[in-house]
Amino acid sequence: FVTAVAAVGVWVGGRVVGLLAGALATFDPFVVVHGPVWDDAFLGAALEWTIVAVLVRGLASAGQSQLNSSQMVGVASLIAVAAATAALTRSSSQVLIGLVATVVIAGRTFRPIRTYGWAAIAGLALALAVWGARNQAVLGEFFVGSSHDGITLFESNYATARPSILRTGIAERYELEDLYQPGRLPNPVK
């Protein structure tokens, strides 16, 4: 993640911008708090930034040196695998990578890296097809979304979620007493 952010900074604005971007990514509160814990949000962001870094590098080097066909297939494969993995990791990654790929495919400026946009779309399509087939086999319905987003949204945003998260360190579950709001609802524990 940090390396990809720094690389994008170097390719867009030079060494100083790359150094500043890398430092900001390193000391981002999310990075500092999570440290070596690679949860799905961090993995999704790392894969997204890796794709962006490869795209920016491809655009920056367009016209300077041409990749041979095996190198181009290697880069396209890297993008496809990163896009597929990100799509299976986070629903938001599906949207972001799909939008980035569409801009790369449709934009005139991005003509030299258009193949990479198609590689990202192929990775997304493959991942969603596999995920849909898995849901068909397990749930009996072809579905490419998440079946737990509603409960995840609730566990992260109910009225007393913040104190509960600060006390337990996680938002993945709650105790019945965490739902109690003095003066608003009866205590469900009593």
Solvent accessible surface area in square Angstrom, and as a share of the most:
residue,aa,sasa,rsa
1,F,53,0.22
2,V,46,0.26
3,T,111,0.64
4,A,11,0.08
5,V,16,0.09
6,A,25,0.20
7,A,22,0.17
8,V,20,0.11
9,G,6,0.06
10,V,62,0.35
11,W,83,0.29
12,V,106,0.61
13,G,42,0.40
14,G,30,0.29
15,R,208,0.76
16,V,108,0.62
17,V,66,0.38
18,G,2,0.01
19,L,134,0.67
20,L,107,0.53
21,A,23,0.18
22,G,9,0.08
23,A,42,0.33
24,L,136,0.68
25,A,8,0.06
26,T,53,0.31
27,F,144,0.60
28,D,54,0.28
29,P,99,0.62
30,F,79,0.33
31,V,21,0.12
32,V,91,0.52
33,V,119,0.69
34,H,49,0.22
35,G,30,0.29
36,P,115,0.72
37,V,90,0.52
38,W,155,0.54
39,D,49,0.25
40,D,69,0.36
41,A,33,0.25
42,F,8,0.03
43,L,67,0.34
44,G,1,0.01
45,A,32,0.25
46,A,12,0.10
47,L,29,0.14
48,E,27,0.12
49,W,88,0.31
50,T,44,0.26
51,I,4,0.02
52,V,43,0.24
53,A,7,0.05
54,V,28,0.16
55,L,13,0.06
56,V,33,0.19
57,R,113,0.41
58,G,17,0.16
59,L,53,0.26
60,A,40,0.31
61,S,25,0.16
62,A,38,0.29
63,G,68,0.66
64,Q,142,0.63
65,S,75,0.48
66,Q,156,0.69
67,L,79,0.39
68,N,86,0.44
69,S,90,0.58
70,S,81,0.52
71,Q,91,0.40
72,M,67,0.30
73,V,97,0.56
74,G,40,0.38
75,V,38,0.22
76,A,17,0.13
77,S,54,0.35
78,L,88,0.44
79,I,1,0.01
80,A,24,0.18
81,V,100,0.57
82,A,6,0.04
83,A,0,0.00
84,A,17,0.13
85,T,53,0.31
86,A,0,0.00
87,A,3,0.02
88,L,88,0.44
89,T,32,0.19
90,R,86,0.31
91,S,52,0.34
92,S,66,0.43
93,S,0,0.00
94,Q,38,0.17
95,V,96,0.55
96,L,77,0.38
97,I,4,0.02
98,G,17,0.16
99,L,112,0.56
100,V,42,0.24
101,A,1,0.01
102,T,73,0.43
103,V,84,0.48
104,V,6,0.03
105,I,29,0.15
106,A,77,0.60
107,G,21,0.20
108,R,201,0.73
109,T,99,0.57
110,F,55,0.23
111,R,143,0.52
112,P,71,0.45
113,I,4,0.02
114,R,66,0.24
115,T,65,0.38
116,Y,8,0.03
117,G,1,0.01
118,W,141,0.49
119,A,11,0.09
120,A,3,0.02
121,I,55,0.28
122,A,58,0.45
123,G,3,0.03
124,L,13,0.06
125,A,58,0.45
126,L,116,0.57
127,A,3,0.02
128,L,43,0.21
129,A,52,0.40
130,V,87,0.50
131,W,84,0.30
132,G,0,0.00
133,A,56,0.43
134,R,105,0.38
135,N,3,0.02
136,Q,89,0.39
137,A,89,0.69
138,V,94,0.54
139,L,97,0.48
140,G,54,0.52
141,E,108,0.48
142,F,119,0.49
143,F,86,0.36
144,V,55,0.32
145,G,24,0.23
146,S,28,0.18
147,S,95,0.61
148,H,107,0.48
149,D,73,0.38
150,G,54,0.52
151,I,87,0.44
152,T,61,0.35
153,L,120,0.60
154,F,79,0.33
155,E,24,0.11
156,S,46,0.30
157,N,98,0.50
158,Y,21,0.08
159,A,70,0.55
160,T,30,0.17
161,A,4,0.03
162,R,177,0.65
163,P,80,0.51
164,S,5,0.03
165,I,56,0.28
166,L,130,0.65
167,R,136,0.50
168,T,51,0.30
169,G,59,0.56
170,I,61,0.31
171,A,30,0.23
172,E,137,0.61
173,R,140,0.51
174,Y,73,0.28
175,E,78,0.35
176,L,99,0.49
177,E,96,0.43
178,D,13,0.06
179,L,45,0.23
180,Y,67,0.25
181,Q,28,0.13
182,P,103,0.65
183,G,87,0.83
184,R,179,0.65
185,L,96,0.48
186,P,117,0.73
187,N,42,0.22
188,P,62,0.39
189,V,85,0.49
190,K,202,0.85
